[in-house]
Amino acid sequence: MNVAEAIAQRRSIRSFGKQKIEAEKLAAILEAARLAPSARNEQQRLFIVIKQTDMLKKLAFACDSQQQVAESDVTICCCIPDTDLLTDENRVLRYEDSAIANAFMMLQATALGLGSCWIGSFNERKVKSLLRIPDNVAIHSLLALGYAHYTPPATERKPLSEIVRSEEYPRTMDEERIG
């Protein structure tokens, strides 16, 4: 599968089967995260791999009872250690770096025939307590992985004509129609 196919086929999987992820596939997914770009090549991210069934169930509760975490074979907690990595506008880049690594992992999972679901809704205090994550480390997201029990159909996407503009942002809709 090429990258374009992985992008087109990726779905948020919210129901996983019982089949275990092979060690080499999990290693390839983590390698994709390792190879993801980061601002100034700082690589300010850390990934905790959770496989134990009882911990996955506790994590699901800490993630607003999202069942896909409990059903997953593996969930990866994406952490961001405290850093002073900032842009000129004083904006923290570490979240963007983690988001890129997550996207790479999801695409690699899809290419390997696995499903994934990016979890952004969770009780950070509870997750930190469960995984013994220190206060100075932020949790960006969790990524549930496994073999899909059910793959939903593709969702509707806006056409490029609605989301792409040339050279500059249109000032008004009338200018958009004229140009």
VOMI-437551 format. One line per field, with one value per atom (N, C-alpha, C): x, y, z. Coordinates in Angstrom, 3 decimals. Example, Ala and Ser with C-alpha at 12.3 -4.5 7.8 and 13.67 -1.06 7.14 Angstrom:
<recs>
x 13.190:12.300:13.200:12.850:13.670:12.900
y -5.690:-4.500:-3.300:-2.250:-1.060:0.030
z 7.800:7.800:7.800:7.080:7.140:7.870
</recs>
This chain:
<recs>
x 0.852:0.000:0.897:0.583:1.372:0.752:1.418:0.970:-0.423:-0.667:-1.976:-3.088:-2.835:-3.834:-4.062:-2.985:-3.120:-3.928:-3.676:-4.433:-5.911:-6.212:-7.603:-8.314:-7.592:-8.217:-8.279:-7.531:-7.495:-8.859:-9.280:-10.537:-10.289:-11.143:-11.120:-11.862:-11.126:-11.703:-12.101:-13.357:-13.872:-14.341:-14.030:-14.369:-13.286:-12.576:-11.464:-11.787:-11.216:-11.336:-10.311:-10.251:-9.377:-7.972:-7.748:-6.451:-5.344:-4.229:-3.085:-2.262:-1.712:-0.808:0.544:1.059:2.360:3.444:4.469:5.540:6.210:6.416:7.089:6.212:4.890:4.003:4.010:3.975:4.052:5.391:6.454:7.777:7.796:7.156:7.109:6.307:5.250:4.442:5.248:5.960:6.788:7.955:8.478:9.548:9.038:7.800:7.210:7.166:6.829:6.824:8.234:9.188:10.580:11.080:10.670:11.136:10.377:9.295:8.498:9.327:9.113:9.864:9.455:10.356:10.057:10.791:10.247:10.847:12.282:13.158:14.593:15.185:14.492:14.904:15.099:14.331:14.436:13.889:12.927:12.337:11.835:11.091:10.560:9.249:9.348:8.161:8.593:7.671:7.930:6.646:6.768:5.600:5.581:4.466:4.287:3.350:3.814:3.035:2.327:1.001:0.194:-0.458:-0.212:-0.755:-1.608:-1.392:-2.081:-3.581:-4.375:-5.826:-6.421:-5.976:-6.538:-6.191:-4.994:-4.617:-5.398:-5.623:-6.407:-7.832:-8.395:-9.740:-9.755:-8.736:-8.637:-8.444:-7.627:-7.411:-8.700:-9.484:-10.763:-11.639:-11.663:-12.439:-11.895:-10.564:-9.932:-10.111:-10.526:-10.768:-12.259:-12.975:-14.424:-15.147:-14.705:-15.301:-15.319:-14.284:-14.181:-13.786:-14.739:-14.589:-13.460:-13.136:-12.081:-10.737:-10.530:-9.288:-9.280:-10.373:-10.464:-10.368:-10.936:-10.916:-9.611:-8.810:-7.584:-6.612:-5.761:-4.697:-3.566:-3.356:-2.302:-2.839:-2.542:-2.775:-1.458:-1.156:0.089:-0.254:0.362:0.198:1.330:0.964:1.938:2.202:3.392:3.779:4.732:4.671:5.528:6.256:7.542:8.303:8.383:8.493:8.599:9.791:9.586:10.646:10.438:11.483:11.364:11.381:11.042:11.033:9.876:10.198:9.182:9.500:8.474:8.678:8.988:9.250:9.477:8.256:7.080:5.840:5.576:6.536:6.441:5.360:5.134:4.124:4.818:4.292:4.900:4.721:5.805:5.761:5.629:5.801:5.829:4.526:3.377:2.118:2.032:2.527:2.549:3.458:4.590:5.519:4.872:4.155:3.474:2.352:1.652:0.568:1.113:2.263:2.873:3.242:3.832:4.196:2.952:1.866:0.606:0.099:0.141:-0.324:0.518:1.824:2.697:2.342:2.095:1.738:0.419:-0.570:-1.866:-1.745:-0.966:-0.796:-0.031:0.974:1.719:0.805:-0.014:-0.959:-1.898:-2.432:-3.328:-2.613:-1.392:-0.624:-0.357:-0.322:-0.071:-1.357:-2.499:-3.771:-4.368:-3.898:-4.399:-5.292:-6.115:-6.941:-6.373:-6.758:-6.307:-7.396:-7.320:-8.217:-7.450:-7.376:-6.720:-7.654:-7.186:-7.987:-7.493:-8.331:-7.961:-8.766:-9.780:-10.632:-10.299:-9.679:-9.291:-9.065:-9.104:-8.811:-7.311:-6.590:-5.128:-4.622:-5.251:-4.829:-4.939:-6.050:-6.246:-5.254:-5.036:-4.093:-2.684:-2.301:-0.977:-0.808:-1.837:-1.784:-1.622:-2.423:-2.353:-0.982:-0.408:0.848:2.081:1.877:2.971:3.754:3.040:3.643:3.813:5.026:5.258:4.475:4.298:3.525:4.098:5.415:6.020:5.981:5.257:5.093:3.627:3.388:2.021:1.662:0.391:-0.093:-0.784:-0.299:-0.896:-2.128:-1.994:-3.087:-2.786:-3.771:-3.570:-3.954:-3.342:-3.618:-3.953:-5.229:-5.676:-5.399:-4.836:-4.461:-4.983:-5.293:-5.708:-6.251:-6.689:-7.349:-8.819:-9.302:-10.655:-11.696:-12.629:-13.804:-14.806:-14.845:-15.738:-15.020:-15.039:-14.453:-15.588:-15.744:-16.833:-16.534:-17.568:-17.336:-16.645:-16.103:-15.457:-16.466:-16.019:-16.893:-16.768:-17.796:-17.824:-16.717:-16.030:-14.989:-15.333:-15.004:-15.247:-14.379:-14.867:-14.029:-12.890:-11.819:-10.681:-11.090:-12.069:-12.505:-13.016:-13.423:-13.911:-12.813:-11.675:-10.647:-9.301:-9.168:-7.897:-8.096:-7.212:-7.216:-5.825:-5.754:-4.479:-3.943:-2.720:-1.922:-2.301:-3.590:-3.963:-5.363:-5.666:-6.983:-7.990:-9.137:-10.130:-10.708:-10.892:-11.401:-12.894:-13.635:-15.088:-15.511:-16.693:-17.206:-17.432:-17.798:-17.973:-16.653:-15.558:-14.240:-13.879:-14.280:-14.027:-14.710:-15.957:-16.711:-16.134:-15.642:-15.086:-13.753:-12.912:-11.545:-11.456
y -1.178:0.000:1.240:2.189:3.414:4.435:5.574:6.572:7.105:7.403:7.922:6.922:5.647:4.625:4.561:4.656:4.632:5.829:6.994:8.197:8.007:7.490:7.308:6.229:5.204:4.083:4.246:5.178:5.335:5.758:5.110:5.421:5.421:6.089:5.989:4.718:3.759:2.459:2.495:2.222:2.270:0.909:-0.138:-1.497:-2.436:-3.039:-3.925:-5.377:-6.267:-7.697:-8.171:-9.467:-10.056:-10.390:-10.356:-10.732:-9.819:-10.424:-9.696:-9.076:-7.898:-7.247:-7.934:-8.294:-8.931:-7.946:-8.452:-7.612:-6.778:-7.366:-6.614:-5.477:-5.645:-4.556:-3.421:-3.759:-2.731:-1.991:-2.728:-2.106:-1.142:-1.514:-0.645:0.629:0.505:1.671:2.627:2.081:2.912:3.525:2.804:3.333:4.517:4.451:5.575:6.813:6.641:7.771:8.314:7.422:7.843:8.663:8.301:8.973:10.255:10.518:11.717:12.973:14.002:15.239:15.946:16.784:17.608:18.939:19.952:21.284:21.235:21.781:21.846:20.471:19.425:18.039:17.759:18.438:18.265:16.910:16.366:15.062:14.989:16.026:16.144:15.376:14.056:13.217:11.872:11.244:9.938:9.131:7.857:7.015:5.863:5.722:4.623:3.613:2.382:1.316:0.524:0.477:-0.236:-1.427:-2.621:-3.858:-4.645:-4.425:-5.219:-4.908:-5.950:-5.812:-5.009:-5.280:-4.550:-3.063:-2.725:-1.320:-0.652:-1.371:-0.808:-0.486:-1.337:-1.080:0.142:0.288:1.463:2.730:2.630:3.774:4.181:3.194:3.492:4.332:3.998:4.778:6.203:6.342:7.672:8.453:7.757:8.386:8.528:8.924:9.144:7.889:6.733:5.432:5.125:5.521:5.199:3.728:2.916:1.470:0.998:1.770:1.338:1.207:1.949:1.811:0.455:0.089:-1.200:-2.365:-2.207:-3.281:-3.373:-2.313:-2.303:-3.365:-3.820:-4.727:-3.934:-2.734:-1.848:-0.421:0.332:1.770:2.451:3.484:4.219:5.590:5.917:7.226:8.113:9.214:10.132:11.271:11.294:12.266:13.309:14.474:15.583:16.093:15.741:16.251:17.776:18.380:19.833:20.321:21.381:21.920:23.406:24.083:25.504:25.724:24.673:24.747:25.632:26.853:27.829:28.450:28.920:29.667:31.115:31.922:33.348:33.989:33.503:34.038:33.442:32.719:32.119:31.036:30.349:29.286:27.930:27.110:25.812:24.899:24.293:23.412:21.935:21.608:20.187:19.460:20.138:19.486:19.155:20.063:19.804:18.619:18.555:17.442:16.106:16.080:14.857:14.507:15.527:15.288:14.658:15.128:14.546:13.088:12.804:11.425:10.536:11.062:10.310:10.008:11.011:10.812:9.745:9.799:8.787:7.391:7.271:5.964:5.462:6.356:5.935:5.465:6.180:5.780:4.465:4.281:3.011:1.865:2.095:1.065:0.682:1.662:1.400:0.594:0.986:0.277:-1.170:-1.443:-2.806:-3.595:-3.010:-3.713:-3.596:-2.643:-2.438:-1.202:-1.150:0.007:0.840:2.106:3.007:4.017:4.579:5.660:6.631:7.863:8.929:9.342:9.292:9.641:10.984:11.987:13.305:13.719:12.935:13.239:12.281:12.815:11.984:12.875:12.262:12.953:12.826:13.906:13.845:13.448:13.965:13.625:12.118:11.516:10.077:9.260:9.655:8.919:9.029:10.210:10.390:9.504:9.440:8.608:7.132:6.661:5.254:4.869:5.776:5.461:6.045:6.632:7.208:8.272:9.128:10.196:11.415:11.980:13.140:14.383:15.308:16.529:17.384:17.376:18.249:17.652:16.573:15.942:16.052:16.574:16.696:15.445:15.110:14.025:14.676:14.381:14.947:14.157:12.831:11.988:10.542:9.704:8.262:7.731:6.644:6.042:4.571:4.229:2.846:2.115:0.913:0.118:-1.301:-1.891:-3.285:-3.643:-4.876:-5.312:-4.901:-4.226:-3.689:-4.799:-4.651:-5.519:-5.004:-3.673:-3.022:-1.791:-1.642:-0.471:0.364:1.577:2.422:2.894:3.281:3.833:5.190:5.632:6.945:8.035:9.046:10.178:11.195:12.010:13.045:14.052:14.441:15.468:16.594:17.802:18.953:18.838:19.353:19.352:20.371:20.152:21.072:22.507:22.697:24.053:24.830:24.141:24.810:25.081:24.424:24.555:25.078:25.309:25.774:27.111:28.040:29.343:29.594:30.470:30.809:32.116:32.101:33.277:34.043:34.212:34.968:34.585:34.968:34.709:35.688:35.208:36.125:37.026:38.291:39.257:39.114:38.858:38.682:37.569:37.084:36.046:36.620:37.919:38.536:38.556:38.895:38.870:37.453:36.487:35.082:34.721:35.144:34.825:35.527:36.739:37.517:36.934:36.591:36.168:34.856
z 0.000:0.000:0.000:-0.872:-0.883:0.077:0.243:1.209:0.863:-0.406:-0.804:-0.467:-0.667:-0.328:1.186:1.968:3.429:3.915:3.328:3.701:3.376:2.197:1.775:2.587:3.032:3.742:5.257:5.821:7.274:7.805:8.852:9.522:11.034:11.771:13.223:13.605:14.117:14.479:15.948:16.200:17.565:18.070:17.303:17.709:17.199:18.138:17.789:18.076:17.265:17.489:18.508:18.709:19.735:19.224:17.912:17.352:17.864:18.219:18.753:17.623:17.894:16.954:17.023:15.864:15.803:16.245:16.928:17.469:16.388:15.198:14.129:13.603:13.645:13.219:14.244:15.523:16.554:16.462:16.221:16.078:14.890:13.794:12.611:12.900:13.676:14.037:14.917:15.885:16.754:15.984:15.022:14.173:13.354:12.897:12.160:13.047:14.323:15.260:15.453:15.563:15.757:14.577:13.380:12.167:11.839:12.548:12.276:12.528:11.711:11.914:13.205:13.685:14.851:14.711:15.355:15.285:15.778:14.979:15.291:15.593:15.171:15.426:16.918:17.745:19.199:19.661:18.926:19.235:20.678:21.062:22.423:22.567:22.600:22.776:23.333:24.017:24.614:24.481:24.167:23.928:24.930:25.640:26.583:25.929:25.790:25.155:26.245:26.167:27.161:26.485:27.052:26.494:27.501:28.782:29.802:29.812:29.708:29.613:30.758:31.994:33.131:33.067:32.615:32.482:31.353:30.249:29.145:29.600:30.437:30.968:31.879:32.718:33.583:32.741:31.708:30.820:30.117:29.697:29.033:29.947:31.222:32.186:32.288:32.278:32.346:31.043:29.991:28.679:28.428:29.441:29.311:28.828:29.305:28.992:27.496:26.798:25.371:25.232:24.821:24.790:23.880:22.833:21.927:22.637:23.716:24.483:25.184:25.813:26.505:25.532:24.325:23.325:22.552:22.572:21.770:22.260:21.367:21.777:22.411:21.889:22.368:22.335:23.369:23.340:23.654:22.884:23.070:23.646:24.757:25.372:24.868:24.243:23.642:24.603:25.158:26.181:25.626:26.249:25.847:27.085:27.216:28.358:28.334:29.513:29.617:28.807:28.057:27.212:27.003:26.607:26.286:24.775:24.018:22.563:22.103:21.677:21.307:19.951:19.259:18.019:18.385:17.371:17.608:18.248:17.942:18.522:19.897:20.416:21.748:21.830:20.709:20.646:20.824:21.654:21.915:20.704:20.255:19.086:19.454:20.685:21.045:20.741:20.815:20.497:19.008:18.182:16.741:16.423:17.101:16.894:17.246:18.348:18.756:17.786:17.286:16.324:15.045:14.585:13.382:13.639:14.786:15.119:15.175:15.735:15.776:14.374:13.509:12.133:11.434:11.625:11.026:11.542:12.858:13.419:12.857:12.728:12.187:10.744:9.943:8.545:8.441:9.281:9.272:9.691:10.708:11.149:10.005:9.307:8.181:7.109:6.783:5.752:6.141:7.448:7.936:8.171:7.810:7.976:9.361:10.140:11.501:11.556:12.575:12.810:13.938:13.952:15.008:15.315:16.511:16.891:17.784:17.332:18.081:19.206:20.438:21.609:22.145:22.055:22.548:23.766:24.108:25.247:26.380:27.420:28.558:29.769:30.930:32.173:32.407:32.134:32.191:33.579:34.607:35.972:36.227:35.787:35.984:35.164:33.908:33.054:33.633:34.073:34.676:35.903:36.724:37.922:37.556:36.595:36.187:35.624:34.830:34.134:34.827:36.001:36.794:36.028:35.356:34.564:35.466:35.512:36.382:35.955:36.893:36.654:35.532:35.346:34.332:32.925:32.756:31.445:31.041:29.836:29.322:28.532:28.538:27.688:26.497:25.316:24.106:23.689:23.664:23.184:23.518:23.245:23.290:21.919:21.536:20.234:20.450:20.240:20.372:19.062:19.172:18.001:18.119:16.990:16.958:15.596:15.476:14.246:14.346:13.331:13.360:13.410:14.330:14.361:13.340:13.195:12.247:11.695:10.376:9.726:9.137:9.631:9.117:7.700:6.986:5.644:5.743:4.630:4.585:4.901:5.608:5.896:4.774:4.646:3.613:3.868:2.825:2.905:1.953:2.362:1.494:0.249:-0.886:-2.093:-1.938:-2.677:-2.626:-2.899:-3.790:-4.133:-2.919:-1.871:-0.665:0.353:0.208:1.251:0.750:-0.558:-1.117:-1.816:-1.549:-2.209:-2.776:-3.774:-4.396:-3.851:-3.468:-3.146:-1.891:-1.603:-0.414:0.038:1.252:1.820:1.216:0.746:0.165:1.250:0.918:1.901:2.103:1.045:1.162:0.212:0.400:-0.489:-1.894:-2.001:-3.322:-4.086:-3.414:-4.063:-4.487:-3.680:-4.003:-5.328:-5.484:-6.700:-7.915:-7.751:-8.857:-9.308:-8.335:-8.616:-9.259
</recs>
